[in-house]
Amino acid sequence: MSTVSVTLPQTPTVSAENRCSGTELQSSDTKKESVDVEPQEVEEKGSSLSVESSEAETDGAQRGSSMDSSQWLACIALGLSYSTSIQQHASTATIVHHIDAALGPTSYYNWILSGHTIAVSLSLPLAGGLSDIFGRRWFFIVGCMLSFSGTCIALGAQDIPTMIAALTLKGFGAGAQTLAIAAIGEIVPNKHRGTAQAVLDLVTLPWNVFGAMIGNSMVKHYALSFRINFIIGILLNALTIAMIYFFYHPPRGSLPSGITKLQALRDLDWTGMALYGIGMSLTLVGIAFGGTTFPWRSAGVIVTIVLGLLSFIALGLWEWKGARNLFFAHEMFRGRSSRFPIVLGLTFVAGMSAYASNAFWTQQSQAMFFSDPDKIGLSSLPLGIGGAVGGFISGICIGKYRFSKANYMLLYGVSLKVIADAMFIYVTPDRLTLALVAGFVGMFGMGIVLIGVIVCVQLTCQDSHIGLATLVMKSIMCMGGSVAITIYSSIMQNTVQEEVGPRVGKAVVPLGFSREGLPKLIQLLMGGRDKDARSLPGVTGAVMKAVGRAIKWAWSVAFKRIYYASIAFTCLAFILAIFVSDVSENMTNRIAVTLSKDKTKKDRESSETGPN
């Protein structure tokens, strides 16, 4: 296994004047850049930084290694923003069938989630990149307002098209709210970025762990049913808007000196952003239509996906040769960021692997083990707890110890996921305990990986690109998840159709049920119409019990094949993780940005004390 050290640019001497002006001296072959931030750096592993006075060094160490009240309040606001973005999707995904039953039924209700996913994937990099330039605060506030509006519309929705529109609007807001992943990393010392991501992961604990159980309890026990989910969303978004407005005051962006926001807006790489948006939209729409609304071989699906992929190719060529003011800056792929494409590839494949354990568990639990919504929700607890614990441990330990280097942690997490997928292959309707253990181990491993890739991206990219880099990574993860859902759904549907008929026939024909009645019996039971199935001629209690068990075994074969596919993707992730560089030496006391109120306070204190 080879590891590649990443060394920050050497800066022999930094004067107090340069620190106060926010200008960072770089090596002679690096372009000098002025940004409205206040880097704080006193110690690096593998490099040295000398200062003009020991007092300045001591002051920098104190500021870099401790958090004041303004930073803590900002972290709470950002954590609430991220938790709010997670809440709706975590609970809605488990009850989408109940929403369709109440407002439909329709054949296109899957667009409730697909529309949300596409909107999030589009808004993530745009919010990240634009907020790097213009500042993050109002992107958060506008995102929360969009999310608030979407949840209000969803609360009053009376049909599925309205619900799809509401969740799509909310998805655009959720993309901006997810900026918290980048924002929290830049207001804490580099060495604490892993811990910050771990804490952010814990904030989402109620939804990641209990989201499925909460969603199913809503529809079973309360008259408002799924609408309670959107009432909670409205309250959380309103609280987030207030917290961000009062307690989060980052710098106003990194505009070059003398450039106004209007000029910067006019000079943006609109062509690059348009090509990215078109490519992402067409690809995800084609994937969502394929196999459900239209056959995979239909011209509409093929053309849509091909046009999307061609847009991505055009984007690469444009950013390489055509763009003057690059949206996807070349610095994201050079120097210490040269392994960024590898991390993106790992993120895409990890997203595909994670969805096998997470997105399909509710269906597996219902198809093989339980019919009661409460029990289905409870069965999801080991997965949620595993992901939360794995993410927390990853964030706390990454880069801190000899055997917890970033690339090592990624390899540990991916290895655990391979073991879990292998365990799932042996899960049958009689092995619930094995399924729960496998679910915990798999999500524990993916928790390590998903936090690990965030830390790797943030510690390899330049601070001026941290928002864009982090949210591009999240967008790629969403795309990986969308592709995974398509592949796994196709495997599942084809296998069930192949297995159910022979297994049900073998189980009930010996009990006296006629072969001619099998298609109708299977259709009713697969559609959840048990009462109608019991009214068919020849159906007895013994027949219902036998056919129910046969269908469960057919489902077990389908999920076994899904986890075979997941193992293949996870092994590819393992190979990519080998080539990820260790970022431990970048985990210093350096802080990327200083919050505005905190900066004003320090400037005031400096003016009062005067020069030493």
C-alpha positions in Angstrom: 0.0 0.0 0.0 1.4 3.4 -1.0 0.7 6.7 0.7 1.4 10.1 -0.7 2.3 12.9 1.6 0.6 16.3 1.0 2.6 19.3 2.0 1.2 22.8 2.3 3.1 25.6 0.5 6.2 26.7 2.5 6.1 30.2 3.8 9.4 31.2 5.4 8.2 34.4 7.1 4.8 36.0 7.6 4.8 39.5 9.1 2.1 40.8 11.4 1.1 43.3 8.7 0.4 40.5 6.2 -1.6 38.5 8.8 -3.8 41.5 9.6 -4.5 42.3 5.9 -5.5 38.7 5.3 -2.8 38.2 2.6 -1.1 34.9 2.6 2.5 34.7 1.2 3.0 31.7 -1.0 6.0 30.2 -2.7 7.4 31.9 -5.8 5.7 29.6 -8.2 2.3 30.1 -6.8 0.0 32.9 -7.7 -0.6 35.5 -4.9 -4.2 35.8 -3.9 -6.0 38.2 -1.6 -9.1 37.0 0.2 -11.4 38.4 2.9 -10.4 35.8 5.5 -8.0 35.7 8.3 -5.8 32.5 8.3 -4.4 31.5 11.6 -1.5 29.1 11.6 1.1 28.3 14.1 2.2 24.7 13.7 2.4 22.2 10.9 3.5 18.6 10.7 6.2 18.3 8.1 6.7 22.0 7.5 7.6 25.0 9.7 6.3 28.6 10.0 8.4 31.2 11.7 6.9 34.4 13.0 8.4 37.7 14.1 7.5 37.4 17.8 6.9 34.7 20.3 3.9 36.7 21.5 2.2 36.4 18.1 2.9 32.7 17.9 1.4 32.2 21.4 -1.7 34.2 20.5 -2.2 32.3 17.3 -2.0 29.0 19.1 -4.6 30.1 21.6 -7.0 31.2 18.9 -6.4 28.2 16.7 -6.8 25.6 19.4 -9.9 26.9 21.3 -13.4 27.9 20.4 -15.2 31.0 21.6 -18.9 31.6 22.1 -19.5 33.1 18.7 -18.0 30.0 17.0 -20.1 27.6 19.2 -23.3 29.5 18.4 -22.4 29.4 14.7 -21.8 25.7 14.9 -25.1 25.1 16.5 -26.9 27.1 13.8 -25.0 25.2 11.1 -25.8 21.9 12.8 -29.5 22.8 12.9 -29.4 23.7 9.2 -27.9 20.3 8.2 -30.3 18.4 10.5 -33.3 20.2 8.9 -32.1 19.2 5.4 -31.9 15.6 6.5 -35.2 15.4 8.4 -37.7 15.6 5.6 -36.0 13.0 3.3 -35.2 10.6 6.1 -38.9 10.4 7.2 -40.5 10.8 3.8 -38.6 8.0 2.1 -40.1 5.4 4.5 -43.7 6.5 4.0 -43.8 7.4 0.3 -46.2 4.5 -0.3 -48.6 5.8 2.3 -48.5 9.2 0.8 -49.4 7.7 -2.6 -52.2 5.7 -1.0 -53.6 8.8 0.6 -53.3 11.3 -2.3 -53.4 8.9 -5.3 -52.9 6.1 -6.0 -50.6 6.8 -9.0 -48.0 5.0 -11.0 -45.5 7.9 -10.8 -45.3 8.6 -7.0 -41.6 7.6 -7.1 -41.0 11.1 -8.4 -41.7 12.4 -4.9 -38.2 11.2 -4.0 -36.7 11.5 -7.5 -37.6 15.1 -7.9 -36.1 15.9 -4.5 -32.9 14.0 -5.3 -32.4 15.8 -8.7 -33.0 19.2 -7.1 -30.5 18.5 -4.4 -27.9 17.3 -6.9 -28.3 20.4 -9.0 -28.2 22.9 -6.2 -25.3 21.4 -4.2 -22.3 22.5 -6.3 -24.0 25.8 -7.4 -24.6 26.8 -3.7 -21.1 25.7 -2.8 -19.3 27.5 -5.6 -21.3 30.7 -5.6 -21.1 31.0 -1.8 -17.3 30.7 -2.0 -17.4 33.9 -4.0 -20.3 35.9 -2.6 -20.4 34.6 1.0 -22.4 31.9 2.6 -24.9 33.5 5.0 -27.6 34.5 2.6 -27.3 31.3 0.7 -28.3 29.5 3.9 -31.2 31.9 4.6 -32.6 31.7 1.1 -32.1 27.9 1.1 -34.1 27.7 4.3 -36.8 29.9 2.9 -37.1 27.6 -0.2 -37.2 24.6 2.1 -39.8 26.3 4.3 -42.0 27.1 1.3 -41.7 23.5 0.0 -42.8 22.0 3.3 -45.7 24.5 3.5 -46.9 23.4 0.1 -46.4 19.7 1.0 -48.4 20.1 4.2 -51.5 21.3 2.2 -51.0 19.1 -0.9 -54.1 17.2 -2.1 -52.6 15.3 -5.0 -49.3 13.6 -6.0 -48.3 16.3 -8.6 -48.4 19.0 -6.0 -46.4 16.8 -3.6 -43.8 16.2 -6.3 -43.5 20.0 -6.9 -43.3 20.7 -3.2 -40.5 18.2 -2.5 -38.6 19.4 -5.6 -38.7 23.0 -4.3 -37.6 21.8 -0.9 -34.8 19.9 -2.6 -33.3 23.1 -4.0 -33.4 24.5 -0.5 -31.9 21.4 1.1 -28.9 21.7 -1.3 -28.1 25.2 0.1 -28.7 24.0 3.7 -26.2 21.2 3.2 -23.5 24.0 2.9 -23.2 23.4 6.6 -20.8 20.5 5.9 -18.4 23.0 4.3 -19.1 26.0 6.5 -18.5 24.2 9.8 -15.2 22.9 8.6 -13.8 26.4 7.8 -14.6 28.0 11.2 -12.8 25.4 13.3 -9.1 24.6 13.3 -8.0 22.2 10.6 -7.1 19.5 13.1 -10.7 19.6 14.5 -12.5 19.3 11.1 -13.0 15.6 11.6 -14.4 16.2 15.0 -16.7 18.9 13.6 -18.0 16.5 11.0 -18.5 13.9 13.7 -20.6 16.3 15.8 -22.6 17.3 12.7 -23.3 13.6 12.1 -24.6 13.3 15.7 -26.9 16.3 15.2 -28.7 14.3 12.5 -29.0 11.3 14.8 -32.8 11.6 15.5 -33.6 11.4 11.8 -30.9 9.0 10.6 -31.6 6.6 13.5 -35.3 7.1 14.2 -36.5 8.6 10.9 -38.0 5.4 9.6 -39.7 4.6 13.0 -41.0 8.1 13.3 -42.4 8.1 9.8 -44.2 4.8 10.2 -45.6 5.8 13.6 -47.1 8.9 12.0 -49.1 7.0 9.5 -50.2 4.3 11.9 -51.2 6.2 15.1 -52.2 9.8 14.1 -55.1 11.2 12.1 -52.8 13.8 10.4 -50.7 10.9 9.2 -47.8 11.9 6.9 -48.6 15.6 7.3 -47.0 15.6 10.7 -43.7 15.2 8.9 -44.1 18.5 7.2 -45.3 20.3 10.3 -42.0 19.3 11.9 -40.2 20.5 8.8 -41.9 23.9 9.0 -40.9 24.4 12.6 -37.3 23.3 12.0 -36.9 25.6 9.0 -38.3 28.6 10.8 -35.9 28.0 13.8 -32.9 27.5 11.4 -33.6 30.8 9.7 -33.5 32.6 13.0 -30.4 30.9 14.2 -28.5 31.5 11.0 -29.6 35.2 10.9 -28.5 36.0 14.4 -25.5 33.8 15.0 -23.7 33.0 11.7 -21.7 35.9 10.4 -19.0 34.6 8.0 -16.9 36.9 5.7 -18.7 38.3 2.7 -16.9 36.1 0.2 -13.5 36.2 -1.5 -14.0 38.8 -4.2 -10.7 40.2 -5.5 -9.9 43.8 -4.5 -11.8 46.4 -6.6 -14.3 43.9 -8.0 -18.0 44.5 -7.1 -20.5 41.7 -6.7 -22.3 42.8 -9.8 -19.1 42.5 -11.8 -18.3 39.1 -10.3 -21.9 38.0 -11.1 -21.5 39.1 -14.7 -18.1 37.4 -15.1 -19.3 34.0 -13.7 -18.8 30.9 -15.8 -22.5 30.7 -16.8 -21.7 28.3 -19.6 -20.0 25.8 -17.3 -22.8 26.0 -14.7 -25.4 25.5 -17.4 -23.6 22.5 -18.9 -23.3 21.0 -15.4 -27.0 21.6 -14.6 -28.1 20.2 -18.0 -25.9 17.1 -17.6 -27.0 16.3 -14.1 -30.7 16.9 -14.9 -30.8 14.8 -18.0 -28.8 12.0 -16.6 -30.9 11.7 -13.4 -34.2 12.2 -15.2 -33.3 9.4 -17.7 -32.3 7.1 -14.9 -35.6 7.9 -13.0 -37.7 7.2 -16.1 -35.9 4.0 -17.1 -37.5 0.7 -16.0 -40.5 2.4 -14.3 -42.2 5.0 -16.5 -40.6 3.7 -19.8 -38.6 0.6 -20.7 -34.9 0.9 -20.7 -34.7 0.2 -24.4 -37.1 3.1 -25.2 -35.6 5.9 -27.3 -36.7 8.6 -24.8 -34.7 7.0 -21.9 -31.6 6.3 -24.0 -31.5 9.7 -25.7 -32.0 11.5 -22.3 -29.1 9.7 -20.6 -26.8 10.0 -23.6 -27.4 13.8 -23.9 -26.7 14.1 -20.2 -23.4 12.3 -20.5 -22.5 14.3 -23.6 -23.2 17.5 -21.5 -20.7 16.3 -18.9 -18.1 15.7 -21.6 -18.8 19.2 -23.1 -18.4 20.6 -19.5 -14.9 19.0 -19.2 -13.8 20.4 -22.6 -15.2 23.8 -21.8 -13.5 24.1 -18.4 -10.3 22.8 -19.9 -10.0 25.0 -22.9 -12.9 27.4 -23.3 -13.8 29.1 -20.0 -12.1 32.3 -19.0 -13.3 32.5 -15.4 -13.5 28.9 -14.4 -16.3 27.7 -12.1 -14.5 24.4 -11.6 -11.1 25.9 -10.9 -8.1 24.0 -12.1 -6.6 24.4 -8.6 -9.1 21.8 -7.5 -7.3 19.2 -9.6 -3.7 20.2 -9.2 -1.0 20.3 -6.6 -2.2 19.0 -3.2 -5.7 18.6 -4.7 -4.5 16.3 -7.5 -6.2 13.3 -5.8 -9.6 15.0 -5.7 -10.9 13.1 -8.8 -10.0 9.8 -7.0 -11.9 10.9 -3.9 -14.9 11.8 -6.2 -14.7 8.3 -7.8 -14.6 6.8 -4.4 -17.6 8.9 -3.3 -19.7 7.9 -6.3 -19.0 4.2 -5.7 -19.5 4.5 -2.0 -22.8 6.2 -2.6 -23.9 3.2 -4.7 -22.8 0.8 -2.0 -24.4 2.7 0.9 -27.8 2.7 -0.8 -27.9 -1.1 -0.8 -27.9 -1.2 3.0 -29.8 2.0 3.7 -32.4 2.7 1.0 -33.5 -0.9 0.5 -33.6 -2.1 4.1 -37.2 -0.9 4.7 -38.3 -2.9 1.7 -36.3 -5.9 2.8 -37.7 -5.8 6.3 -41.3 -5.5 5.0 -40.9 -8.2 2.4 -39.1 -10.8 4.5 -39.8 -10.2 8.2 -42.6 -7.7 9.3 -45.9 -6.2 8.2 -46.4 -3.9 11.1 -45.1 -0.4 10.5 -43.8 0.0 14.0 -41.8 -3.2 13.8 -40.4 -2.1 10.4 -39.3 1.2 11.9 -37.7 -0.5 14.9 -35.8 -2.9 12.6 -34.1 0.1 11.1 -32.5 1.2 14.4 -29.4 -0.9 14.1 -28.6 0.6 10.7 -29.1 4.2 11.9 -27.1 3.6 15.1 -24.3 1.9 13.1 -24.0 4.8 10.7 -24.0 7.4 13.5 -21.4 5.5 15.6 -19.2 4.8 12.6 -19.3 8.5 11.5 -18.6 9.8 15.0 -15.6 7.4 15.5 -14.3 8.3 12.1 -14.5 12.0 12.8 -12.9 11.8 16.2 -10.1 9.5 15.3 -9.2 10.4 11.7 -5.6 11.6 11.4 -5.1 11.6 15.2 -3.3 8.3 15.6 -0.7 6.2 13.8 -3.3 3.7 12.5 -6.1 6.2 11.9 -4.7 8.0 8.9 -7.3 9.2 6.5 -6.6 6.6 3.9 -6.5 3.8 6.5 -9.9 4.8 7.9 -11.4 4.7 4.4 -10.0 1.2 3.9 -11.3 0.1 7.3 -14.8 1.3 6.5 -14.9 -0.2 3.0 -13.7 -3.5 4.4 -16.5 -3.6 7.0 -19.0 -2.9 4.2 -17.7 -5.9 2.2 -18.0 -8.1 5.3 -21.6 -6.9 5.9 -22.7 -7.5 2.3 -21.3 -11.0 2.5 -23.3 -11.5 5.6 -26.5 -10.3 3.9 -26.1 -12.9 1.2 -26.8 -15.5 3.8 -29.9 -13.7 5.2 -33.2 -15.7 4.9 -36.7 -15.2 6.3 -35.5 -17.3 9.3 -32.4 -15.2 10.1 -33.6 -11.8 11.3 -30.7 -11.5 13.8 -28.1 -12.0 11.1 -29.8 -9.3 9.0 -29.8 -6.8 11.9 -26.1 -7.5 12.7 -25.2 -7.2 9.0 -27.1 -3.9 8.8 -25.3 -2.5 11.8 -21.8 -3.5 10.5 -22.5 -2.3 7.0 -23.7 1.2 8.0 -20.9 1.4 10.7 -18.4 1.0 7.8 -20.2 3.4 5.6 -20.4 6.0 8.4 -16.6 5.8 8.6 -16.3 6.2 4.8 -18.8 9.0 4.3 -17.2 11.2 7.1 -13.7 10.2 5.9 -14.2 11.5 2.3 -15.5 14.8 3.6 -12.4 15.4 5.7 -10.1 14.3 2.9 -11.7 16.7 0.4 -11.7 19.6 2.8 -8.0 19.1 3.8 -6.7 18.7 0.2 -8.6 21.5 -1.5 -7.7 25.2 -1.1 -9.8 27.1 1.4 -11.1 29.3 -1.3 -12.7 26.3 -3.0 -13.9 24.4 0.1 -17.6 25.0 -0.5 -17.6 24.0 -4.2 -15.3 20.9 -3.6 -17.4 19.7 -0.6 -20.8 20.0 -2.3 -19.6 18.7 -5.7 -18.6 15.6 -3.6 -22.1 15.4 -2.1 -23.7 15.9 -5.6 -21.6 13.0 -6.9 -22.7 10.9 -4.0 -26.4 11.7 -4.8 -25.8 10.6 -8.4 -24.2 7.4 -7.3 -27.2 6.7 -5.1 -29.6 7.4 -8.0 -27.7 5.0 -10.2 -27.6 2.4 -7.4 -31.4 2.6 -6.9 -32.0 2.0 -10.6 -29.6 -0.9 -10.8 -30.8 -2.6 -7.6 -34.5 -2.0 -8.4 -34.0 -3.7 -11.8 -32.3 -6.6 -10.1 -35.0 -6.9 -7.5 -38.0 -6.7 -9.8 -36.5 -9.1 -12.4 -35.6 -11.7 -9.7 -39.0 -11.5 -7.9 -40.8 -12.0 -11.2 -38.6 -15.0 -12.0 -38.8 -16.6 -8.5 -42.3 -16.0 -7.2 -44.3 -18.1 -9.7 -42.4 -21.4 -9.4 -42.0 -21.1 -5.6 -45.7 -20.3 -5.0 -46.8 -23.1 -7.3 -44.6 -25.6 -5.6 -45.9 -24.5 -2.2 -49.7 -24.5 -2.8 -50.5 -26.9 -5.6 -49.8 -29.9 -3.2 -52.4 -28.3 -0.9 -55.1 -28.6 -3.5 -55.0 -25.1 -5.0 -55.5 -25.1 -8.8 -52.6 -24.0 -11.1 -55.1 -21.9 -13.1 -55.7 -19.6 -10.1 -52.0 -19.0 -9.4 -51.6 -15.8 -11.5 -54.6 -14.1 -9.8 -53.5 -15.2 -6.3 -49.9 -13.9 -6.8 -51.2 -10.6 -8.2 -53.4 -9.9 -5.3 -50.8 -10.9 -2.6 -48.0 -8.9 -4.3 -50.3 -5.9 -4.4 -51.0 -6.2 -0.7 -54.7 -7.2 -1.2 -54.8 -10.1 1.3 -58.5 -9.9 1.9 -59.3 -10.2 -1.8 -56.9 -13.2 -2.0 -58.7 -15.0 0.8 -62.0 -14.8 -1.2 -60.6 -16.8 -4.1 -61.9 -20.4 -4.6 -59.7 -23.0 -3.0 -57.8 -20.5 -0.7 -57.6 -21.8 2.9 -55.6 -20.7 5.9 -52.9 -23.3 5.0 -52.7 -22.0 1.4 -52.3 -18.4 2.6 -49.5 -19.4 5.1 -47.7 -21.4 2.4 -47.9 -18.8 -0.3 -46.8 -16.1 2.2 -43.6 -18.0 3.1 -42.9 -18.8 -0.6 -43.1 -15.1 -1.5 -40.7 -14.2 1.4 -38.1 -16.8 0.1 -38.5 -15.3 -3.4 -37.7 -11.9 -2.0 -34.7 -13.3 -0.2 -33.2 -14.4 -3.5 -33.8 -10.9 -4.9 -32.0 -9.2 -2.1 -29.2 -11.7 -2.2 -28.5 -10.7 -5.8 -28.6 -7.0 -4.8 -25.8 -7.6 -2.2 -23.7 -9.5 -4.8 -23.8 -6.4 -6.9 -23.1 -4.2 -3.9 -20.0 -6.3 -3.1 -18.7 -5.6 -6.6 -19.1 -1.8 -6.1 -17.6 -1.9 -2.6 -14.5 -3.8 -3.9 -14.0 -1.1 -6.5 -14.3 1.5 -3.7 -11.6 -0.4 -1.8 -9.2 -0.2 -4.8 -9.9 3.6 -5.1 -9.3 4.1 -1.4 -5.8 2.7 -1.7 -4.8 5.7 -3.8 -6.2 8.3 -1.5 -3.5 10.4 0.1 -3.1 10.8 3.8 -4.1 14.3 5.0 -2.9 14.0 8.6 -0.1 16.6 8.1 -2.7 19.2 7.1 -4.5 18.8 10.4 -3.0 21.9 12.0 -4.3 24.9 14.2 -5.0 26.8 11.0 -8.5 28.3 10.7 -9.8 29.0 7.2 -12.1 32.0 8.0 -12.8 34.2 11.1 -16.4 35.0 11.8 -17.1 38.7 11.3 -18.3 39.4 14.9 -15.3 37.5 16.3 -12.9 39.4 13.9 -14.4 42.8 15.0 -13.9 41.9 18.6 -10.3 40.9 18.1 -9.5 44.0 16.1 -11.0 46.1 18.9 -9.0 44.4 21.5 -5.8 44.9 19.4 -6.4 48.6 19.0 -7.0 49.0 22.7 -3.8 47.3 23.7 -1.8 48.9 20.9 1.5 47.5 19.5 3.8 45.7 21.8 
